[in-house]
Amino acid sequence: IFLVLVTLCVCNPATCVEQTGPLNLAFSKMAVFNEGPCLEKGGMCLEKSECPEGKLTEEKGLCPEQQKRDVECCLDVSKSVKDCAGLGGLCRDSCPEDLQIKRAEDCGTQICCALV
């Protein structure tokens, strides 16, 4: 595995912020990474805008190295994840209501069912 660590200055001249961390070369921006305090609470570090409503941890600052970039601890996967497997499920013909994952968009006529 090859990891590139860089320091960038993302500059809107009024709000220039120094960022350090792994660079996501595909999108030319700093990649979000998980941090210990968030993982210990059972979450993952995400940009706040990517965390589903009501899923941010009540305690702020659990992703301290990235907090300046509006990254907080989230108790769910990113809103951009819409495939059943990515949401922790499996497409099935039937599934109990309380195990159905409604966000999944790739099961066609089947139902995305949480793997437990």
C-alpha positions as CSV (number, residue, x, y, z in Angstrom):
1,I,0.0,0.0,0.0
2,F,1.3,3.4,-0.9
3,L,0.2,6.4,1.2
4,V,0.9,10.0,0.3
5,L,0.9,12.5,3.1
6,V,0.7,16.1,2.1
7,T,0.0,19.5,3.5
8,L,-2.3,21.7,1.4
9,C,-3.6,25.2,1.8
10,V,-7.1,25.3,0.3
11,C,-7.4,29.0,-0.3
12,N,-10.4,31.1,-0.4
13,P,-8.1,34.0,0.6
14,A,-10.5,34.9,3.5
15,T,-10.5,31.4,4.9
16,C,-7.2,29.7,4.0
17,V,-7.0,26.5,6.1
18,E,-3.9,24.2,6.3
19,Q,-4.9,20.6,5.9
20,T,-2.7,17.5,6.7
21,G,-3.7,13.9,6.0
22,P,-4.0,11.4,3.1
23,L,-4.7,13.0,-0.2
24,N,-7.6,11.6,-2.2
25,L,-6.0,11.9,-5.6
26,A,-9.2,10.9,-7.5
27,F,-11.0,14.0,-6.2
28,S,-8.0,16.3,-5.5
29,K,-9.1,16.9,-1.9
30,M,-8.1,15.6,1.4
31,A,-9.5,12.2,2.2
32,V,-11.4,11.7,5.4
33,F,-9.9,9.1,7.7
34,N,-11.2,7.5,10.9
35,E,-9.7,8.6,14.3
36,G,-9.5,6.7,17.5
37,P,-12.0,8.7,19.7
38,C,-14.7,8.3,17.0
39,L,-14.0,4.6,16.5
40,E,-14.2,4.0,20.3
41,K,-17.8,5.3,20.2
42,G,-18.7,3.0,17.4
43,G,-18.7,5.6,14.6
44,M,-16.7,6.7,11.6
45,C,-15.4,10.1,10.7
46,L,-17.4,11.8,7.9
47,E,-18.0,15.2,6.6
48,K,-21.1,16.4,8.5
49,S,-23.0,16.9,5.2
50,E,-22.5,13.2,4.4
51,C,-23.9,11.9,7.7
52,P,-27.6,10.9,7.6
53,E,-29.9,13.1,9.6
54,G,-29.9,12.3,13.3
55,K,-26.8,10.1,13.1
56,L,-24.1,12.5,14.3
57,T,-22.8,11.6,17.8
58,E,-23.9,14.0,20.4
59,E,-20.3,14.5,21.5
60,K,-18.5,16.8,19.1
61,G,-14.7,16.8,18.4
62,L,-14.3,13.0,18.1
63,C,-12.4,13.5,14.9
64,P,-10.1,16.2,16.2
65,E,-7.5,16.2,13.4
66,Q,-10.2,17.0,10.9
67,Q,-12.6,19.1,12.8
68,K,-11.5,22.3,10.9
69,R,-12.7,20.6,7.8
70,D,-16.2,20.1,9.2
71,V,-15.6,16.4,9.9
72,E,-17.5,14.8,12.8
73,C,-18.2,11.3,14.1
74,C,-21.2,9.6,12.5
75,L,-23.0,6.5,13.6
76,D,-24.0,5.5,10.1
77,V,-22.4,5.1,6.7
78,S,-22.2,8.1,4.3
79,K,-25.5,9.3,2.6
80,S,-23.7,8.6,-0.7
81,V,-23.6,4.9,-0.1
82,K,-26.8,3.4,-1.7
83,D,-25.8,-0.2,-2.5
84,C,-27.2,-2.9,-0.3
85,A,-23.8,-4.6,0.4
86,G,-22.3,-1.2,1.2
87,L,-25.1,-0.7,3.7
88,G,-24.5,-4.0,5.4
89,G,-27.2,-6.0,3.7
90,L,-28.0,-8.6,1.1
91,C,-30.7,-8.5,-1.6
92,R,-33.4,-11.1,-0.8
93,D,-36.9,-12.1,-1.9
94,S,-38.3,-11.5,1.6
95,C,-37.1,-9.9,4.8
96,P,-38.7,-9.0,8.1
97,E,-39.8,-5.3,8.2
98,D,-37.4,-4.4,11.0
99,L,-34.4,-5.7,9.1
100,Q,-35.2,-3.9,5.8
101,I,-32.7,-1.3,4.6
102,K,-34.8,1.3,2.7
103,R,-31.9,3.3,1.4
104,A,-30.5,0.6,-0.9
105,E,-31.2,1.3,-4.5
106,D,-29.7,-1.8,-6.2
107,C,-32.0,-4.7,-5.3
108,G,-34.5,-4.3,-8.1
109,T,-37.7,-6.3,-7.2
110,Q,-35.9,-7.7,-4.1
111,I,-35.5,-6.2,-0.7
112,C,-32.3,-5.2,1.0
113,C,-32.1,-7.2,4.2
114,A,-29.6,-6.4,7.0
115,L,-27.1,-9.1,7.8
116,V,-27.3,-9.9,11.5
